[in-house]
Amino acid sequence: MAGESNLYLTTKELADLLRVKERRVYELAAANEVPFTRVTGKLLFPRHLIDAWLARHTEVSGDLTALPDPPPVAAGSHDPLLDWAIRESRAGIATVFDGSLDGIERFGRREALFCGMHIPEDGAREWNRGRVSVRFPAMPVVLTEWAWRDRGLIVASDNPLGIDGIAALKGRRFVPRQAEAGAQHLFLDLIAAAGVSESDLTMGPAARTEHDVAISILNGRADAGLGIASVAREYRLGFVPLMRERFDILVWRRSWFEQPFQALIGVCRSQAFRDKAAELGGYDISGFGRVHYNGP
């Protein structure tokens, strides 16, 4: 399938995926048997809905828990507190932090033990659950709360430009995130709600981590970027709070009980974990471990 940055499939791409003729795709769409949208008369097929459609039509025999164990890898979105806890656990968990959507795909291919995510849903009134339930129907996965994080605009120290919200970004140099990042999806939602378009900003190269956003601002290459409070605090930069977001962890149910993940959970139940969250700032870990989705 096309890369994650391609959020919609064309008729030809879907035909290639299904190994059918394009005519058959048109027939499926005409019968409303496949999810699609029509833009200027052209059919487009939302990738995540096609993934879910394929999953619903998959016949599974045997025990899903008998699938090979994924490697001890953490994928998805980067979080400073999670990064610290992984190292502190000494469980041998490697990390591939390249965005929430990238993590979901790696997790789905069983290339990761778990993935972290913060994908806004329903105008940021909900987080992650819908994407997980659509992407992994009837799969033994658990979505559990990691923390609520303060999310806002990272700006220069003392905010010399007086940036006080999304509308104030017009004409400013902004550092975006890669298409796979949950922060980029949130940014697009926020500017749309504020009546701001990307063309109103001077967009710099995409930053692949929260830390890269801060470094771009620290070095004077950008005026603002969407980031979390703990990173702004670490780099002694200014921070304009916009909202709180929920960062969750998606894990295979079987993996939950295996040694690497249990070692991580052990660290997260310690006083040292609570102290680290307070030191970093911008975290609410009171709901840590709350289950938000539990597959059958």
Contacts in CASP RR format, 6 or more apart in sequence:
PFRMAT RR
TARGET T0000
AUTHOR 0000-0000-0000
METHOD contacts of the structure
MODEL  1
MAGESNLYLTTKELADLLRVKERRVYELAAANEVPFTRVTGKLLFPRHLI
DAWLARHTEVSGDLTALPDPPPVAAGSHDPLLDWAIRESRAGIATVFDGS
LDGIERFGRREALFCGMHIPEDGAREWNRGRVSVRFPAMPVVLTEWAWRD
RGLIVASDNPLGIDGIAALKGRRFVPRQAEAGAQHLFLDLIAAAGVSESD
LTMGPAARTEHDVAISILNGRADAGLGIASVAREYRLGFVPLMRERFDIL
VWRRSWFEQPFQALIGVCRSQAFRDKAAELGGYDISGFGRVHYNGP
1 9 0 8 1.000
1 13 0 8 1.000
1 17 0 8 1.000
1 47 0 8 1.000
2 9 0 8 1.000
2 13 0 8 1.000
2 47 0 8 1.000
4 47 0 8 1.000
4 101 0 8 1.000
4 102 0 8 1.000
4 105 0 8 1.000
4 179 0 8 1.000
4 180 0 8 1.000
5 178 0 8 1.000
5 179 0 8 1.000
5 180 0 8 1.000
6 13 0 8 1.000
6 47 0 8 1.000
7 46 0 8 1.000
7 47 0 8 1.000
7 48 0 8 1.000
7 179 0 8 1.000
8 37 0 8 1.000
8 44 0 8 1.000
8 45 0 8 1.000
8 46 0 8 1.000
8 47 0 8 1.000
9 17 0 8 1.000
9 44 0 8 1.000
9 45 0 8 1.000
9 47 0 8 1.000
9 50 0 8 1.000
10 43 0 8 1.000
10 44 0 8 1.000
10 45 0 8 1.000
11 22 0 8 1.000
11 25 0 8 1.000
11 26 0 8 1.000
11 43 0 8 1.000
11 45 0 8 1.000
12 22 0 8 1.000
13 45 0 8 1.000
14 25 0 8 1.000
14 34 0 8 1.000
14 45 0 8 1.000
14 50 0 8 1.000
15 21 0 8 1.000
15 22 0 8 1.000
15 24 0 8 1.000
15 25 0 8 1.000
17 50 0 8 1.000
18 24 0 8 1.000
18 25 0 8 1.000
25 34 0 8 1.000
25 43 0 8 1.000
26 43 0 8 1.000
28 34 0 8 1.000
29 36 0 8 1.000
29 43 0 8 1.000
34 45 0 8 1.000
34 50 0 8 1.000
34 53 0 8 1.000
35 45 0 8 1.000
35 46 0 8 1.000
35 49 0 8 1.000
35 50 0 8 1.000
35 52 0 8 1.000
35 53 0 8 1.000
36 43 0 8 1.000
36 44 0 8 1.000
36 45 0 8 1.000
36 46 0 8 1.000
37 43 0 8 1.000
37 44 0 8 1.000
37 45 0 8 1.000
37 46 0 8 1.000
38 44 0 8 1.000
48 131 0 8 1.000
48 134 0 8 1.000
48 135 0 8 1.000
49 134 0 8 1.000
51 134 0 8 1.000
51 135 0 8 1.000
52 134 0 8 1.000
52 135 0 8 1.000
52 137 0 8 1.000
55 135 0 8 1.000
55 136 0 8 1.000
55 137 0 8 1.000
55 138 0 8 1.000
55 139 0 8 1.000
56 137 0 8 1.000
60 138 0 8 1.000
64 139 0 8 1.000
64 140 0 8 1.000
65 140 0 8 1.000
65 253 0 8 1.000
65 254 0 8 1.000
67 110 0 8 1.000
68 110 0 8 1.000
69 254 0 8 1.000
69 255 0 8 1.000
69 258 0 8 1.000
70 107 0 8 1.000
70 110 0 8 1.000
70 111 0 8 1.000
70 112 0 8 1.000
70 113 0 8 1.000
70 252 0 8 1.000
70 255 0 8 1.000
71 94 0 8 1.000
71 111 0 8 1.000
71 112 0 8 1.000
71 113 0 8 1.000
72 91 0 8 1.000
72 92 0 8 1.000
72 93 0 8 1.000
72 94 0 8 1.000
72 113 0 8 1.000
72 260 0 8 1.000
73 93 0 8 1.000
73 94 0 8 1.000
73 95 0 8 1.000
73 96 0 8 1.000
73 106 0 8 1.000
73 111 0 8 1.000
73 112 0 8 1.000
73 113 0 8 1.000
74 82 0 8 1.000
74 86 0 8 1.000
74 93 0 8 1.000
74 94 0 8 1.000
74 95 0 8 1.000
74 96 0 8 1.000
74 97 0 8 1.000
74 112 0 8 1.000
74 113 0 8 1.000
74 114 0 8 1.000
74 115 0 8 1.000
74 116 0 8 1.000
75 95 0 8 1.000
75 96 0 8 1.000
75 97 0 8 1.000
75 98 0 8 1.000
75 102 0 8 1.000
75 103 0 8 1.000
75 106 0 8 1.000
75 107 0 8 1.000
75 111 0 8 1.000
75 112 0 8 1.000
75 114 0 8 1.000
75 115 0 8 1.000
75 116 0 8 1.000
76 96 0 8 1.000
76 97 0 8 1.000
76 98 0 8 1.000
76 99 0 8 1.000
76 100 0 8 1.000
76 102 0 8 1.000
76 103 0 8 1.000
76 104 0 8 1.000
76 106 0 8 1.000
76 107 0 8 1.000
76 112 0 8 1.000
76 115 0 8 1.000
76 116 0 8 1.000
76 117 0 8 1.000
77 97 0 8 1.000
77 99 0 8 1.000
77 100 0 8 1.000
77 103 0 8 1.000
77 115 0 8 1.000
77 116 0 8 1.000
77 117 0 8 1.000
77 118 0 8 1.000
77 181 0 8 1.000
77 182 0 8 1.000
77 183 0 8 1.000
77 247 0 8 1.000
78 97 0 8 1.000
78 99 0 8 1.000
78 209 0 8 1.000
78 210 0 8 1.000
78 211 0 8 1.000
79 116 0 8 1.000
79 146 0 8 1.000
79 147 0 8 1.000
79 149 0 8 1.000
79 247 0 8 1.000
80 210 0 8 1.000
80 228 0 8 1.000
80 230 0 8 1.000
80 231 0 8 1.000
80 234 0 8 1.000
80 280 0 8 1.000
81 146 0 8 1.000
81 147 0 8 1.000
81 230 0 8 1.000
81 273 0 8 1.000
81 276 0 8 1.000
81 277 0 8 1.000
81 280 0 8 1.000
81 283 0 8 1.000
81 285 0 8 1.000
82 116 0 8 1.000
82 146 0 8 1.000
82 247 0 8 1.000
82 249 0 8 1.000
83 95 0 8 1.000
83 97 0 8 1.000
84 276 0 8 1.000
84 280 0 8 1.000
85 264 0 8 1.000
85 267 0 8 1.000
85 268 0 8 1.000
85 273 0 8 1.000
85 276 0 8 1.000
86 93 0 8 1.000
86 95 0 8 1.000
86 264 0 8 1.000
88 267 0 8 1.000
88 272 0 8 1.000
88 273 0 8 1.000
89 260 0 8 1.000
89 263 0 8 1.000
89 264 0 8 1.000
89 266 0 8 1.000
89 267 0 8 1.000
90 263 0 8 1.000
91 259 0 8 1.000
91 260 0 8 1.000
91 261 0 8 1.000
91 263 0 8 1.000
91 264 0 8 1.000
92 260 0 8 1.000
93 113 0 8 1.000
93 260 0 8 1.000
93 264 0 8 1.000
96 103 0 8 1.000
96 106 0 8 1.000
96 112 0 8 1.000
97 209 0 8 1.000
98 178 0 8 1.000
98 180 0 8 1.000
98 208 0 8 1.000
99 178 0 8 1.000
99 180 0 8 1.000
99 181 0 8 1.000
99 182 0 8 1.000
99 208 0 8 1.000
100 115 0 8 1.000
100 116 0 8 1.000
100 117 0 8 1.000
100 118 0 8 1.000
100 119 0 8 1.000
100 180 0 8 1.000
100 181 0 8 1.000
100 182 0 8 1.000
101 119 0 8 1.000
101 179 0 8 1.000
101 180 0 8 1.000
101 181 0 8 1.000
101 182 0 8 1.000
101 185 0 8 1.000
102 180 0 8 1.000
103 112 0 8 1.000
103 115 0 8 1.000
103 116 0 8 1.000
103 117 0 8 1.000
103 180 0 8 1.000
104 115 0 8 1.000
104 117 0 8 1.000
104 131 0 8 1.000
104 132 0 8 1.000
104 135 0 8 1.000
104 250 0 8 1.000
106 112 0 8 1.000
106 115 0 8 1.000
107 114 0 8 1.000
107 115 0 8 1.000
107 250 0 8 1.000
108 135 0 8 1.000
108 136 0 8 1.000
110 252 0 8 1.000
113 251 0 8 1.000
113 252 0 8 1.000
113 255 0 8 1.000
113 258 0 8 1.000
113 260 0 8 1.000
113 261 0 8 1.000
114 249 0 8 1.000
114 250 0 8 1.000
114 251 0 8 1.000
114 252 0 8 1.000
114 255 0 8 1.000
114 261 0 8 1.000
115 249 0 8 1.000
115 250 0 8 1.000
116 146 0 8 1.000
116 247 0 8 1.000
116 248 0 8 1.000
116 249 0 8 1.000
116 250 0 8 1.000
117 128 0 8 1.000
117 131 0 8 1.000
117 182 0 8 1.000
117 247 0 8 1.000
117 248 0 8 1.000
117 249 0 8 1.000
117 250 0 8 1.000
118 127 0 8 1.000
118 128 0 8 1.000
118 149 0 8 1.000
118 182 0 8 1.000
118 183 0 8 1.000
118 186 0 8 1.000
118 245 0 8 1.000
118 246 0 8 1.000
118 247 0 8 1.000
118 248 0 8 1.000
119 127 0 8 1.000
119 128 0 8 1.000
119 131 0 8 1.000
119 182 0 8 1.000
119 185 0 8 1.000
120 126 0 8 1.000
120 127 0 8 1.000
120 182 0 8 1.000
120 185 0 8 1.000
120 186 0 8 1.000
120 189 0 8 1.000
120 245 0 8 1.000
121 127 0 8 1.000
121 128 0 8 1.000
121 129 0 8 1.000
121 130 0 8 1.000
121 131 0 8 1.000
123 189 0 8 1.000
123 193 0 8 1.000
124 186 0 8 1.000
124 189 0 8 1.000
124 243 0 8 1.000
124 245 0 8 1.000
127 245 0 8 1.000
127 246 0 8 1.000
127 248 0 8 1.000
128 143 0 8 1.000
128 246 0 8 1.000
128 248 0 8 1.000
128 250 0 8 1.000
128 292 0 8 1.000
128 293 0 8 1.000
129 143 0 8 1.000
129 292 0 8 1.000
129 293 0 8 1.000
130 293 0 8 1.000
132 141 0 8 1.000
132 143 0 8 1.000
132 250 0 8 1.000
132 293 0 8 1.000
133 293 0 8 1.000
136 295 0 8 1.000
138 295 0 8 1.000
138 296 0 8 1.000
139 295 0 8 1.000
140 252 0 8 1.000
140 253 0 8 1.000
140 254 0 8 1.000
140 295 0 8 1.000
140 296 0 8 1.000
141 250 0 8 1.000
141 251 0 8 1.000
141 252 0 8 1.000
141 253 0 8 1.000
141 293 0 8 1.000
141 295 0 8 1.000
142 250 0 8 1.000
142 251 0 8 1.000
142 252 0 8 1.000
142 253 0 8 1.000
142 256 0 8 1.000
142 291 0 8 1.000
142 293 0 8 1.000
142 294 0 8 1.000
142 295 0 8 1.000
143 248 0 8 1.000
143 249 0 8 1.000
143 250 0 8 1.000
143 291 0 8 1.000
143 292 0 8 1.000
143 293 0 8 1.000
143 294 0 8 1.000
144 248 0 8 1.000
144 249 0 8 1.000
144 251 0 8 1.000
144 289 0 8 1.000
144 290 0 8 1.000
144 291 0 8 1.000
144 292 0 8 1.000
145 246 0 8 1.000
145 247 0 8 1.000
145 248 0 8 1.000
145 249 0 8 1.000
145 287 0 8 1.000
145 288 0 8 1.000
145 289 0 8 1.000
145 290 0 8 1.000
145 291 0 8 1.000
145 292 0 8 1.000
146 247 0 8 1.000
146 248 0 8 1.000
146 249 0 8 1.000
146 285 0 8 1.000
146 288 0 8 1.000
146 289 0 8 1.000
147 246 0 8 1.000
147 247 0 8 1.000
147 277 0 8 1.000
147 283 0 8 1.000
147 284 0 8 1.000
147 285 0 8 1.000
147 287 0 8 1.000
147 288 0 8 1.000
148 244 0 8 1.000
148 245 0 8 1.000
148 246 0 8 1.000
148 247 0 8 1.000
148 283 0 8 1.000
148 284 0 8 1.000
148 285 0 8 1.000
148 287 0 8 1.000
149 228 0 8 1.000
149 229 0 8 1.000
149 230 0 8 1.000
149 244 0 8 1.000
149 245 0 8 1.000
149 246 0 8 1.000
149 247 0 8 1.000
149 282 0 8 1.000
149 283 0 8 1.000
149 284 0 8 1.000
150 228 0 8 1.000
150 229 0 8 1.000
150 230 0 8 1.000
150 239 0 8 1.000
150 241 0 8 1.000
150 244 0 8 1.000
150 281 0 8 1.000
150 282 0 8 1.000
150 283 0 8 1.000
151 183 0 8 1.000
151 186 0 8 1.000
151 226 0 8 1.000
151 227 0 8 1.000
151 228 0 8 1.000
151 229 0 8 1.000
151 241 0 8 1.000
151 242 0 8 1.000
151 243 0 8 1.000
151 244 0 8 1.000
151 245 0 8 1.000
152 226 0 8 1.000
152 227 0 8 1.000
152 228 0 8 1.000
152 229 0 8 1.000
152 239 0 8 1.000
152 240 0 8 1.000
152 241 0 8 1.000
152 242 0 8 1.000
152 243 0 8 1.000
153 163 0 8 1.000
153 165 0 8 1.000
153 166 0 8 1.000
153 169 0 8 1.000
153 224 0 8 1.000
153 225 0 8 1.000
153 226 0 8 1.000
153 227 0 8 1.000
153 239 0 8 1.000
153 240 0 8 1.000
153 242 0 8 1.000
154 213 0 8 1.000
154 214 0 8 1.000
154 217 0 8 1.000
154 224 0 8 1.000
154 225 0 8 1.000
154 226 0 8 1.000
154 227 0 8 1.000
154 231 0 8 1.000
154 232 0 8 1.000
154 235 0 8 1.000
154 237 0 8 1.000
154 238 0 8 1.000
154 239 0 8 1.000
155 161 0 8 1.000
155 162 0 8 1.000
155 163 0 8 1.000
155 217 0 8 1.000
155 223 0 8 1.000
155 224 0 8 1.000
155 225 0 8 1.000
155 237 0 8 1.000
155 238 0 8 1.000
155 239 0 8 1.000
155 240 0 8 1.000
156 217 0 8 1.000
156 220 0 8 1.000
156 223 0 8 1.000
156 237 0 8 1.000
156 238 0 8 1.000
157 236 0 8 1.000
157 237 0 8 1.000
157 238 0 8 1.000
158 238 0 8 1.000
159 238 0 8 1.000
159 240 0 8 1.000
161 168 0 8 1.000
161 172 0 8 1.000
161 223 0 8 1.000
162 168 0 8 1.000
163 169 0 8 1.000
163 172 0 8 1.000
163 223 0 8 1.000
163 224 0 8 1.000
163 240 0 8 1.000
164 240 0 8 1.000
165 194 0 8 1.000
165 240 0 8 1.000
165 242 0 8 1.000
166 190 0 8 1.000
166 191 0 8 1.000
166 193 0 8 1.000
166 194 0 8 1.000
166 196 0 8 1.000
166 242 0 8 1.000
167 194 0 8 1.000
167 195 0 8 1.000
167 196 0 8 1.000
169 191 0 8 1.000
169 196 0 8 1.000
169 200 0 8 1.000
169 201 0 8 1.000
169 224 0 8 1.000
170 196 0 8 1.000
170 200 0 8 1.000
170 201 0 8 1.000
171 200 0 8 1.000
171 201 0 8 1.000
171 202 0 8 1.000
172 201 0 8 1.000
172 202 0 8 1.000
172 223 0 8 1.000
172 224 0 8 1.000
173 201 0 8 1.000
173 202 0 8 1.000
173 204 0 8 1.000
173 221 0 8 1.000
173 222 0 8 1.000
173 223 0 8 1.000
173 224 0 8 1.000
174 201 0 8 1.000
174 202 0 8 1.000
174 203 0 8 1.000
174 204 0 8 1.000
174 222 0 8 1.000
174 223 0 8 1.000
174 224 0 8 1.000
174 225 0 8 1.000
175 204 0 8 1.000
175 205 0 8 1.000
175 206 0 8 1.000
175 207 0 8 1.000
175 212 0 8 1.000
175 213 0 8 1.000
175 216 0 8 1.000
175 217 0 8 1.000
175 221 0 8 1.000
175 222 0 8 1.000
175 224 0 8 1.000
175 225 0 8 1.000
176 184 0 8 1.000
176 187 0 8 1.000
176 203 0 8 1.000
176 204 0 8 1.000
176 206 0 8 1.000
176 207 0 8 1.000
176 225 0 8 1.000
177 183 0 8 1.000
177 184 0 8 1.000
177 187 0 8 1.000
177 206 0 8 1.000
177 207 0 8 1.000
177 208 0 8 1.000
177 213 0 8 1.000
177 226 0 8 1.000
178 184 0 8 1.000
178 206 0 8 1.000
178 207 0 8 1.000
178 208 0 8 1.000
179 206 0 8 1.000
181 208 0 8 1.000
183 210 0 8 1.000
183 226 0 8 1.000
183 227 0 8 1.000
184 206 0 8 1.000
186 226 0 8 1.000
186 245 0 8 1.000
187 226 0 8 1.000
190 226 0 8 1.000
190 242 0 8 1.000
191 197 0 8 1.000
191 198 0 8 1.000
204 216 0 8 1.000
204 221 0 8 1.000
204 222 0 8 1.000
207 213 0 8 1.000
207 215 0 8 1.000
207 216 0 8 1.000
210 227 0 8 1.000
210 228 0 8 1.000
210 231 0 8 1.000
211 231 0 8 1.000
213 222 0 8 1.000
213 225 0 8 1.000
213 226 0 8 1.000
213 227 0 8 1.000
213 231 0 8 1.000
214 227 0 8 1.000
214 231 0 8 1.000
214 232 0 8 1.000
214 234 0 8 1.000
214 235 0 8 1.000
214 237 0 8 1.000
215 235 0 8 1.000
216 222 0 8 1.000
216 225 0 8 1.000
217 223 0 8 1.000
217 224 0 8 1.000
217 225 0 8 1.000
217 235 0 8 1.000
217 237 0 8 1.000
218 235 0 8 1.000
218 237 0 8 1.000
224 240 0 8 1.000
228 282 0 8 1.000
229 239 0 8 1.000
229 241 0 8 1.000
229 281 0 8 1.000
229 282 0 8 1.000
230 280 0 8 1.000
230 281 0 8 1.000
230 282 0 8 1.000
230 283 0 8 1.000
232 238 0 8 1.000
232 239 0 8 1.000
233 239 0 8 1.000
233 280 0 8 1.000
233 281 0 8 1.000
233 282 0 8 1.000
234 280 0 8 1.000
244 284 0 8 1.000
248 292 0 8 1.000
251 261 0 8 1.000
253 294 0 8 1.000
253 295 0 8 1.000
255 261 0 8 1.000
256 262 0 8 1.000
267 273 0 8 1.000
268 288 0 8 1.000
273 285 0 8 1.000
274 285 0 8 1.000
277 283 0 8 1.000
277 285 0 8 1.000
END
